[in-house]
C-alpha cells in the first residue's frame, strides 16, 4: 500500500513479466524501480494539480502513473517510440482520462504546440537515453517560452556537467549554455541498482527551471553560443588564443580590453556573466569562417 492508502503501483519487473517483455538494448531501456527516486522526480516536477506534463520515454508507465495521480485536473502526455511499450501503456493506463499516449519520436515532438493547446506553459519530464539527452534538453531550452521546467534522468556524468560551476573539471559548454537560460540543480542521485536491468553507470535527476534564469543580457543567442563553444574549443589554450581560432585577432583584443577579462585565463574559469559580456563585446561579423566543433 502507498501512503495515500491506494493500491501500490506495479513494479517494472512485474509489468515486464505480465506482458512477456524484456528490456531492449537498442532502445537503451533501463526501468526505474526505486520508490525514493520516483518520489523525488514527481515532487520536483509537479507544482499544481492542473499541470500539463510531457513525459519523454514513458516506457512501462511506472512514472506516468505516479505523475497522473498528482495532476488529476491536468494532463500527462506519454511519449514513447517502442511499439511494445506503447501497447503496455495503452493496456495499463489507457483508461485514465488525464493520460494521453503518443507514439513517436521525442526529438520531433512540438512542445510549443502543446503549450498552445493548453493555453499555458507545460513541464517536460523523463528518463532520457544518453544519446538523445543533450538534444532533448536543448529543445526544451529553445522552447522555454512554452516550457516552465524540465526534470530529467540522465547519466551522472552528464548531470555533473549540467550543474557544474566555473573552475571545475566538469564545467563546459553544455553547462554554460543551459545555465544561461535556466536555474539548474541536481534533484536526486540514482545508482545503477535503482534500475532493472541495472545499467553500467550511475544516473542522476536534474531540474532546469526556465522561470528563474540568471540575469544575463544575451541579445544574440546564436552568437553567444558560438563564443561559448569557441572558448571551450581548445581547453589547453588561453582564452585569447582559443577565441582567435574563430574570431579576428583585433576583435578579440578589443573585446578582452572592453570587458576587462584577462585573455591569459582559460575558458573554463569564466562565469556566466563574463561569457555574456564577452559575447556582447565580440561582433558576430568578426568570425573568420572557421567552424568550431560543438561539445
N, C-alpha and C positions, 0 to 999 in steps of 0.2 A: 504494500500500500504506500501511496505517496502522502506528503504532508497534508494535502487537501482532502484526503480520505477516499479519493477515487482509485480506480484500478491502476496498477503500475504500467508504465509504458513498456511495450515489448522490447526485449534486448535484441541487438543486431544479430547475434548468433541464433536466437530463436526465429527471427524473421527469415534469415538465410535458409535454415532448415525447413521452415514452413513452406517456402516457395521453391525449394530444391535448387538453390543457387550457391555460387561461390564468388568471392571477390575476384575481379578481373584486373590483372596487372596492366593491361593496355589502357584501362580507364583510371589507373592509379587509385584503385579503390581500397581504402582502409577505413573501416567503420568505427566511429567513436562509441565507446561503451561506458565511459566514466561519468557517473552522475554529477560529480563535483564540477567537471568541465562543462557538461551540459548546462548546469545551473548558472555558471559564470557567463556563458555565452548568452543565454536568454536574458539574464539580468542586465548585461551590457547593451543588448540590442533593443529591448522593449522599453519605451518611455510612457506609452499610453495604451489603453485597451482598444483604441481605434487605429493604431499604427498599421501601415501597409509595409510589408517586408518582402523583398525579392530574395529568395534563398537560392544560392548558386550551388549546384551539385547536391540536390536533395537526397539522392541515394535511396535508402530504405525508408526514409521518412521519420527517423527517430528524433532528429532535431525539429523537423517540420511539425510534428505533433505537439511538441513542447511549446513551440512558438505560437501555434494556432490556439492553444489553450490560454495563452497570455494575451491574445488580441481578439477577444470574442466579438468586438464591434469593428474589427479591421479585416485585413486580408493577408494571407501568406501565399505568394506566387512561387511555386516549387519548380525550379528549372532543373531538367535532367536530360542528359544525352543518351544514356544507356536504355535501350528499349525494355530490357528485363527489369530495370529499376523503375521505369515508368509504370510497368504493369503492377509492381509491388505497391507503388504509391497509389495507384487507382484502386487496388484491392483493399488496402489498409485505410486510406484517408479520403477516398473519392466521395464518401458520404458527408464529409464536413462542408458546410456552407461557406466557411471562410478560408478554404484552401482551394487554390486553383493550380492544377498540374499542367505544366507547359513543357512538352518535349522540345528539345532543341539545344542550340549552341549558345552558351552564355556570352561568348565573345561577339555574337551578332545581335544580342538582345538589346532592345531600345529602352534604357532606363528612363529617359526623358519622357517617352510616350506614356509610360506607366504613371509617372507623376502628373502628367496632363489628365490622364484618365481619373486619377484620384482627386485632382484639384489641389494638391498639396505635395510637400516633399515626401519621399519614401526612404526606406532603410535597406541597405544591402547586407546580407549575411551569408555565411557558408564556410564549408571546409574545402579549401581550394587546392587542386592538384598543383604540384610545384611548377610545371611547365606553363601554366596559364595564370599563375598567381599575380605576377607583375602586370601583365596586360589587363587583367580584371581590375586591379587596384587603380591603374591609371585611367581606365574607362570610367570608373566611379568618380575619380577626381575630376575628370573632364566634364562629368555630368553633375558636378556639385551644386549647381543652381537648383537641381531637382532631387539631389540625394543629401539627406541630413547627416548620415553617418554610415560607416561600413565596419562591420565586426566580422573578422575572418580568421580562420585557422590556416596557418602557413607553417612551413618548416622553421624550426627555431633559428636557424642561420639567417633566414630572410627576415624574421621578426626582429632580430637584433639589428639588422641593417635599417629597418624602417624607423626604429625609435632611437638610433644612435645619435650621440651628440658630437660636436666638434672635438678633434684631437684623439678620438678613439679609433681603434683598428677597424671597426665595422662602419664608420661614418663614410658615406659615399654619395654618389649622385642620386641613387634611389631615395635615400633618407632625406636629402636636401629637397628634392622635388616634391615629395609627399608632405613633408613637414612645412613646406612653404604655403600650403593650402589647407592644412588640417592639423588639429591637435592630435598627436599620435601617442599612444601608450600601450603597454602590454597589459592584457586583461588577466590571463592565467596561462600557466605552463601546462603542457600536455605530453608527458613522457610516452615513449613508444608503447608501453604496457596499457595505455588508455584506449588502444585500438585493437580491433580484430580484422584481419590478421595484423600483428604488430609490425609496423614499418621498421626500417633500419636506422631511422633518425628520430629525434625528438621534435615536437612541434610546439607552437605557442599561438595563442589567440591575441590579435592586436585590434585596437579600435582606432579608427580615423574619424574624428569629429569635424565635419566640414562647416559646422555652425560656429566654431570657435577657432578660426585661423589666426596665425600670428599677424601682427600689424606691419605688413610689408607693402611697399609701393612697387608693384610689378606691372608697369604699363604694357609691356610686350612679353607675353608668356612664352612664346616660341623662342624669342631671343634670349630670355632668361634661362630657358632650358639649355640652349646651345652654350652659353657662358659656363653654366654649371658643369656640363659634360666636358667642356674643354679644360676646365680647371682640374678635373679628376682624370683626364685622359692619359696623363703620364705622371704617375704618382711620385716617381723618383726625381722629377724635375721641380724646380721652384715654380711658384705661381706665375711669375713673369714669363718664364720660358714655356710653360705649358700653354699659356694664353697666346704667346707669339707663334705657336704652331698652327693656330687657327686665325688669329687676327693680326692686322698690320702692326708692326713694331711701334710706330708713332702713336697709334690709338691706344695700345696697351699702356705705354708710358704715361700718356696723358690721363688715362682713367685711374691708374695707380696713384698719380700725383693728386688728382682731384678728390679721391676718396680717402687719401691718407693711409692706404693699405700697403704694407711692406711687400714688395714684389719678391723678396727673398724667402717669404713664407711658403709653405706647402698648401695646396688647395684644401686639404683635409683639416686645416686649422681655422678656416673661415666660418663665421657664424652665418645664420640665415640672413640677418640684416646686412652683413658685409657682401654676401653674394648678390642680394637685391641691389645694393648700391653700385656694385661693380657692373652689373648688367645694365643699369641705367646710364653709367658713365661711358661704356664702350658702345659706339654706334654700330648698329647691325650691319651697316654698309661697309664696315671695316673688315668683314670676314674675307679671307683670302681665297675661298673656294675649296679649301681642303675640308673633307668631311671627317668629323670626329666620330669614333665608334662609341655608341651608347652603351652604358654599363647597366 
